Every structure is written in C-alpha cells, then in structure tokens.
C-alpha cells in the first residue's frame, strides 16, 4: 500500500463549491492553510464582486482554514482529506458556514440538548449524447424505489456505494427516486457538524466519481422542467444529557418539538432565501408538490414543509423539506436549527396541523416567495433570523445571490440550467 503523499484541504463556500488545495501532508500537519478571502466574492462566472466581508476593496486579504485533527481517506489514490473552519485574525470568520453551524449547535447545547441530523439528498444523472450535449440518463425501465440495472444501467450507484464504504461515508440507503434518472441518497444520522461534513464530502465524491464514468450527477433542484424536483430533506432530533431523544418521549410531540415547528414556520419566507438559493430553486418550489412550499406541518405527511414522525420515541424526528442540494448544507442546517431555537425561546404559537391532502386542498395560506429575488428580500426583512444565523453571512449571501439573480432573470429555463449544471 502506498503512503499518503498529499492532503486535500477543503471547505464549502456560499456557492456550495468545494474550494480547496492539494498540499504535502507534512504541511497540513501544521494545522492552518491560507486562502484569499476574496474567493467569497467570486461568482460562478469568475467575476470578482464586492461581497460584504470578502475584503475585495481591502486588498483581498488572507483567511486561514484551521484544520480538524482528524483526516479521512480521499477517493483519489495517495490522498487524504482535511476539513476545517475558516478564521480571520485568529477569530472565526463570519462567512464560514461551518462556523455558523457550530455556533447553532452550541446555542442548543446551552439548553442541554445536542442536535442529531440526518440528510436526504436527491440528484439527477445526465449522459452525453452523440453531439456531446448533456442529456437525461437513459433509464426507460426506472421506477420509484427502483434498484439494479433498470434504474442505473451504467452502475453509478454501485460505484458510489463502494467508494463511500472505502472512505467511510455512512450511507443509510440509496434508490431510484420519482423520475427516470433521479436518485435518492440518504446518509445516516450523526452529530450536526459531522452529518454536514459527510454530506459535503459525499456530494463532492459523487460528482467526481460520476465524471470518471463519463456521467454528470447534478444536485440542481429542477434540471428537467417536466420532471420532479430534487430536494435536501433535513431530518433532526435532539438528545438530552442522558442521551434520550426529546422530540416525542411519551409518543406525542414534546414542547421542544412544538416550539421547533413554530419557529420554522414563523420564519418560513426568510428561510427560503437560505435554503433555496438558486434561480432554479423556484422551479421546484410550488403548490401541490412534496417540496416544502406551504407554511404548514403535520405528522407523517409528505405534502407539508415540516413533517413530524413520532411512531417510535427513540427515532422520533422532525423533517424540514424546503431546502435543495444546491445550497451549502452547513448553512441550511444552521438556519433550520436557529429558526427552531427561536420558536422554543420566543414562544411562537404552533398552527394547527395540516389535515387536508396538500395536492388539491390545503389550509395553509402562507408560502415561499415566488422567485429568488423575493426570497432574498424576505430574508433581508427577517432581521431576527439574520441575526440568529449570522448577519454577516446572510448579508454576504444576499449580495452574492442578488447579483446571480440579475445575471439570470432574463434567461430561458434551458440557459439557467446550463449556467448551473457544471457546478451544482
């Protein structure tokens, strides 16, 4: 077995890109790696814009990625991966989503509760046609909850399963999703930061393994207009200091769980700006869908935004269904946890559970904004949410994504898809 020769240091930026460097392993042992802060002011088009906090007009100064002590194997030979949290001048950097998630976790721990998170990722696969154009994966025999070659003739899911096992990424399940060439990729519950680390690495690995097979795996929310959308379902619970799950210890939702639901629904519109952060996201979010459009909740109901599951006190959880995988997973989970915490601390009232079908009939009257620009406006107006998640990172995201909206607002559906497809 060859020894590791290099370390791949990675962090997830506000465009949800895996930024990083290859460095000698002995250099990584020093624990800190420098990057230009201006990367947070760089768009998909590689334009440099003055995103607040990126230091674009301050000489584009440095930031440091302070590495975790642990390393994990990379799916590339002779390589290990190091993750970390960004710092500026010896303090956590306000634009680091991983740092904002760590702050959200600490806020919950201050109440004696530790968040546990399980993430469900959905994605489509594309293949190149005879002209080299990316076309939907040819899977005419695919079906919901499908497995095997009818759903995946190129064996991509087998490859992802094998590589995930080799590098220690904990898969809960994998299967064909609603539409041809669409897959659900579910990761196991873990501590909140570890769960997001796993999701970040799994997404990076999945796209790279697909590329090696000549395929494109995309987490774009709605890459094919006449097919279903792809989401990021955020499942979470809390354990107390004894290790007991506090969501429904007696078989019914606890006061903590009810407060969480109230908080997430209270901040529903503002959360859209954090959880659905591309122009394409709003092609997925609509009524009569399983995408988290309405500000509503219910027990074991997939047509609401917040779905509770209390069948077992040990595995009871809440599930927020609005987000998509085009967003930074650390920021998405931090936003959901902070909105939930405000519901507990501020005593927001819990609306009645949705009791209609959600397809043709719904009692909820509030819903996500109709487009990215309006979602960013809603986030900008929701100052308590911005302050809780982190005013600096929210302001930076709003600025960055407002620029993105302006670039794409007059583009066709196909042009928007083609803009995002290489990156998401």
C-alpha positions in Angstrom: 0.0 0.0 0.0 1.4 3.4 -1.0 1.8 6.0 1.7 -0.3 9.2 1.6 1.7 11.8 -0.3 -0.7 14.7 -0.2 -3.6 16.3 1.7 -6.6 17.7 0.1 -7.9 20.5 2.3 -11.5 21.5 1.6 -14.2 23.9 2.7 -17.7 24.7 1.3 -18.3 28.3 0.1 -21.5 30.2 -0.3 -22.0 29.0 -3.8 -21.8 25.4 -2.4 -18.5 24.8 -4.2 -15.8 22.6 -2.7 -12.9 25.0 -2.5 -9.5 23.7 -1.6 -5.9 22.9 -2.2 -3.6 19.9 -2.5 -0.7 20.3 -0.1 2.0 18.0 1.2 0.8 16.0 4.2 3.6 17.4 6.4 2.4 21.0 5.6 -1.2 20.0 6.6 0.2 18.8 9.9 0.8 22.4 10.8 -3.0 22.8 11.2 -3.5 26.0 9.2 -3.7 26.7 5.5 -4.1 30.2 4.0 -6.6 31.2 1.3 -7.5 34.6 -0.3 -10.7 35.9 1.4 -11.8 37.3 -2.0 -12.9 33.8 -3.1 -16.2 34.6 -1.3 -16.6 37.5 -3.7 -16.1 35.3 -6.8 -19.2 34.4 -8.8 -19.8 31.3 -10.9 -18.7 33.5 -13.9 -15.4 34.1 -12.0 -16.2 37.8 -11.7 -15.0 39.4 -8.5 -17.7 41.5 -6.9 -17.6 43.3 -3.5 -19.5 40.8 -1.4 -19.5 42.2 2.2 -16.8 40.5 4.3 -14.8 39.2 1.3 -12.3 42.1 1.5 -12.5 42.9 -2.2 -11.7 46.6 -1.6 -9.3 45.9 1.2 -6.6 44.3 -0.8 -8.2 40.8 -0.8 -6.5 39.8 2.5 -6.0 36.3 3.8 -8.1 33.9 5.8 -7.0 30.7 7.4 -8.6 27.3 7.3 -8.0 25.9 10.8 -7.9 22.1 10.2 -9.5 19.5 12.3 -7.1 17.0 13.8 -8.8 14.0 12.1 -8.2 13.0 8.5 -10.3 10.9 6.2 -9.2 9.0 3.1 -9.9 10.6 -0.2 -11.3 8.6 -3.2 -8.2 9.7 -5.1 -5.1 7.5 -4.7 -2.4 8.6 -2.3 -4.6 11.4 -0.8 -6.2 12.2 2.5 -8.8 14.9 3.1 -8.7 17.5 5.9 -11.7 19.7 6.7 -11.7 22.8 8.9 -13.3 26.0 9.9 -12.2 29.4 8.5 -10.7 32.1 10.7 -9.7 35.7 10.2 -7.3 37.4 12.6 -7.5 34.5 15.0 -11.3 34.5 15.3 -14.0 32.5 13.4 -14.7 34.1 10.0 -18.3 35.4 9.8 -18.7 34.0 6.2 -17.8 30.4 7.2 -21.0 28.4 7.1 -19.4 25.5 9.1 -18.6 28.0 11.8 -22.1 29.3 11.8 -23.4 25.7 12.2 -21.0 25.2 15.1 -22.5 28.3 16.7 -26.0 27.0 16.3 -25.0 23.7 17.8 -23.5 25.5 20.8 -26.7 27.5 21.3 -28.7 24.3 21.6 -26.1 22.7 23.8 -26.6 25.8 26.1 -30.1 24.4 26.7 -28.7 20.9 27.5 -29.6 19.5 24.1 -27.5 18.2 21.3 -28.8 18.2 17.7 -28.7 15.0 15.7 -29.1 15.4 11.9 -29.8 13.0 9.0 -29.8 14.4 5.5 -31.6 13.0 2.4 -30.1 14.1 -0.9 -31.8 13.9 -4.3 -30.0 14.1 -7.6 -30.4 13.5 -11.4 -27.8 11.9 -13.7 -27.1 13.1 -17.2 -25.1 11.4 -20.0 -23.6 12.9 -23.2 -25.5 12.4 -26.5 -23.8 11.8 -29.9 -23.2 15.5 -30.2 -21.6 15.8 -26.8 -24.6 17.6 -25.2 -25.7 16.6 -21.7 -29.0 14.7 -21.9 -31.1 12.9 -19.2 -29.8 9.5 -18.2 -31.4 6.8 -20.5 -33.3 4.7 -18.0 -36.5 3.6 -19.6 -37.2 0.9 -17.1 -36.7 3.0 -14.0 -39.3 3.3 -11.3 -39.8 4.7 -7.8 -37.8 2.8 -5.2 -36.0 1.1 -8.0 -32.7 -0.7 -7.7 -30.5 -2.5 -10.1 -29.6 -2.1 -13.7 -33.0 -1.0 -15.0 -32.6 2.2 -12.9 -28.9 2.5 -13.3 -27.5 0.8 -16.4 -24.0 2.3 -16.1 -23.7 1.1 -12.4 -23.1 4.6 -11.0 -24.9 3.8 -7.7 -22.8 0.6 -7.3 -19.7 2.7 -7.7 -20.9 5.4 -5.2 -21.8 2.7 -2.7 -18.4 1.0 -3.0 -16.4 4.3 -2.8 -18.4 5.6 0.1 -17.7 2.4 2.0 -14.0 2.7 1.3 -13.7 6.2 2.6 -16.1 5.9 5.5 -19.1 7.9 4.3 -22.1 6.4 6.1 -24.9 5.6 3.7 -28.4 4.9 5.1 -30.0 4.0 1.8 -29.8 4.5 -2.0 -32.6 4.0 -4.5 -34.3 5.3 -7.6 -36.5 8.3 -6.9 -39.6 9.6 -8.6 -38.4 10.1 -12.1 -36.2 8.4 -14.6 -32.5 9.0 -13.9 -33.3 10.5 -10.5 -31.9 9.0 -7.2 -32.3 9.5 -3.5 -29.1 9.2 -1.5 -29.7 9.2 2.3 -26.9 9.5 4.9 -27.0 8.2 8.4 -27.9 10.4 11.4 -24.9 11.9 13.3 -24.0 15.0 15.2 -25.0 18.0 13.2 -21.5 19.1 12.1 -20.4 15.5 11.3 -23.6 15.0 9.3 -23.0 18.1 7.2 -19.3 17.1 6.7 -20.5 13.7 5.4 -23.0 15.4 3.1 -20.4 17.8 1.7 -17.9 15.1 1.1 -20.5 12.7 -0.4 -21.7 15.3 -2.8 -18.2 16.1 -3.9 -17.3 12.4 -4.2 -20.5 11.6 -6.1 -20.0 14.2 -8.8 -16.3 13.2 -9.2 -17.0 9.5 -9.4 -19.8 10.2 -12.0 -17.4 12.3 -14.0 -14.9 9.4 -14.1 -17.6 7.3 -15.6 -18.4 9.9 -18.2 -21.7 10.9 -16.5 -22.8 14.1 -14.8 -24.6 13.8 -11.5 -26.3 17.1 -10.6 -28.0 18.3 -7.4 -29.7 21.1 -9.3 -33.2 21.4 -7.9 -35.1 21.2 -11.2 -32.8 20.3 -14.1 -35.6 18.9 -16.3 -38.7 21.1 -16.5 -41.3 18.4 -17.0 -39.9 16.1 -14.3 -39.9 16.2 -10.5 -37.6 18.3 -8.4 -34.7 17.3 -6.2 -34.5 18.4 -2.6 -32.4 18.2 0.6 -34.6 16.9 3.4 -33.2 18.0 6.8 -34.2 15.4 9.5 -33.3 16.3 13.0 -33.8 15.5 16.7 -32.2 16.4 20.0 -30.8 14.2 22.8 -30.6 15.4 26.3 -27.6 14.9 28.7 -28.8 11.4 29.4 -28.8 10.5 25.7 -32.6 10.4 25.4 -34.4 11.7 22.4 -36.6 14.7 23.4 -38.8 15.0 20.3 -41.6 12.7 21.5 -40.5 10.8 24.6 -44.1 9.9 25.5 -45.3 9.2 22.0 -46.5 12.7 21.4 -44.7 15.8 20.4 -42.9 17.5 23.3 -42.9 21.2 24.0 -39.5 21.5 22.5 -40.7 19.8 19.3 -43.7 22.1 19.1 -41.5 25.1 19.6 -39.3 24.0 16.8 -42.2 23.6 14.4 -43.5 27.0 15.4 -40.1 28.7 14.8 -39.5 27.1 11.4 -43.0 28.1 10.2 -42.8 31.6 11.7 -39.6 32.2 9.6 -40.8 30.3 6.5 -40.4 33.0 3.9 -37.0 34.2 5.2 -35.7 30.6 5.4 -36.3 30.3 1.6 -33.5 32.8 1.0 -31.1 30.5 2.8 -32.4 27.1 1.8 -33.4 27.6 -1.8 -30.6 29.9 -3.1 -30.6 29.5 -6.9 -32.8 30.9 -9.6 -33.6 27.3 -10.5 -34.8 26.5 -6.9 -38.1 28.3 -7.6 -38.9 26.0 -10.5 -39.1 23.2 -7.9 -41.0 25.1 -5.2 -44.7 25.2 -5.9 -48.1 24.1 -4.7 -49.2 20.5 -5.0 -45.7 19.3 -4.6 -43.6 17.5 -2.0 -41.1 20.4 -1.9 -41.9 22.5 1.2 -43.9 25.2 -0.4 -46.6 25.9 2.2 -46.0 27.1 5.7 -47.5 24.0 7.3 -46.8 20.9 9.2 -48.3 17.5 10.0 -47.5 14.1 11.3 -46.2 11.7 8.6 -47.4 13.9 5.7 -45.1 14.4 2.7 -47.1 17.3 1.2 -46.2 19.7 4.1 -43.0 21.6 4.8 -42.4 20.3 8.3 -43.1 16.6 8.7 -43.0 15.0 12.1 -42.5 11.3 12.9 -43.3 10.1 16.4 -44.0 6.4 15.8 -41.0 5.5 17.9 -39.8 7.6 20.9 -36.2 6.5 20.2 -36.2 7.6 16.5 -38.8 10.4 16.6 -37.7 13.4 14.5 -38.7 16.5 12.6 -38.1 16.9 8.9 -37.8 20.2 7.0 -38.5 19.7 3.3 -37.9 23.1 1.7 -34.1 23.0 1.0 -32.3 21.7 -2.0 -28.8 20.4 -2.5 -27.7 23.5 -4.4 -27.3 25.2 -1.1 -24.4 24.9 1.4 -25.5 22.1 3.7 -23.9 23.7 6.8 -25.8 26.9 6.2 -29.0 25.1 5.5 -28.8 23.1 8.8 -27.7 26.1 10.8 -30.7 28.1 9.5 -33.2 25.4 10.4 -31.7 24.9 13.8 -31.7 28.6 14.6 -35.2 29.1 13.4 -36.3 26.2 15.5 -34.5 27.6 18.5 -36.2 30.9 18.2 -39.5 29.1 18.2 -38.6 27.5 21.5 -37.2 30.6 23.1 -39.7 33.2 21.8 -42.8 31.0 22.4 -44.2 31.3 18.9 -47.6 29.8 18.6 -47.9 26.4 16.7 -50.5 26.4 14.0 -53.0 23.6 13.7 -51.6 20.6 11.8 -52.5 20.4 8.2 -55.4 17.9 7.8 -56.0 18.2 4.0 -54.4 16.3 1.2 -51.9 19.1 0.1 -52.5 18.3 -3.5 -55.9 19.8 -4.3 -56.7 21.2 -0.9 -54.7 22.9 1.8 -55.5 25.1 4.8 -52.2 27.0 4.9 -52.2 30.5 3.4 -48.5 31.4 3.6 -45.9 30.0 1.2 -42.4 30.6 -0.1 -41.7 33.6 -2.3 -42.2 33.1 -6.0 -38.6 33.7 -7.1 -35.1 34.1 -5.7 -35.1 37.9 -5.6 -38.3 37.9 -3.5 -36.8 35.2 -1.2 -33.7 37.3 -0.7 -35.9 40.3 0.1 -37.8 38.2 2.7 -34.5 37.1 4.3 -33.3 40.7 4.3 -36.5 41.8 6.2 -36.3 39.0 8.7 -33.8 40.5 11.0 -34.2 38.1 13.9 -33.4 35.2 11.5 -30.4 37.0 10.0 -29.1 37.9 13.5 -29.5 34.3 14.7 -27.9 32.6 11.7 -25.2 35.4 11.4 -25.8 38.8 10.0 -22.5 38.8 8.2 -23.1 35.6 6.3 -26.7 36.4 5.5 -25.7 39.9 4.1 -22.9 38.2 2.0 -25.3 35.6 0.6 -27.9 38.2 -0.2 -25.4 40.3 -2.1 -23.9 37.4 -3.9 -27.3 35.9 -4.9 -28.8 39.3 -5.9 -26.0 39.5 -8.4 -26.8 36.0 -9.6 -30.4 36.8 -10.0 -29.7 39.9 -12.1 -27.4 37.8 -14.4 -30.1 35.1 -14.9 -33.5 36.8 -14.6 -34.0 37.2 -18.4 -32.5 33.8 -19.3 -34.6 30.9 -20.6 -35.1 27.8 -18.5 -32.5 25.9 -20.5 -30.0 28.8 -20.2 -30.4 28.8 -16.5 -29.9 25.1 -16.3 -26.8 25.2 -18.5 -25.4 28.0 -16.3 -25.6 26.0 -13.1 -25.1 22.4 -14.4 -21.3 22.3 -14.4 -21.2 23.4 -10.8 -24.2 22.1 -8.9 
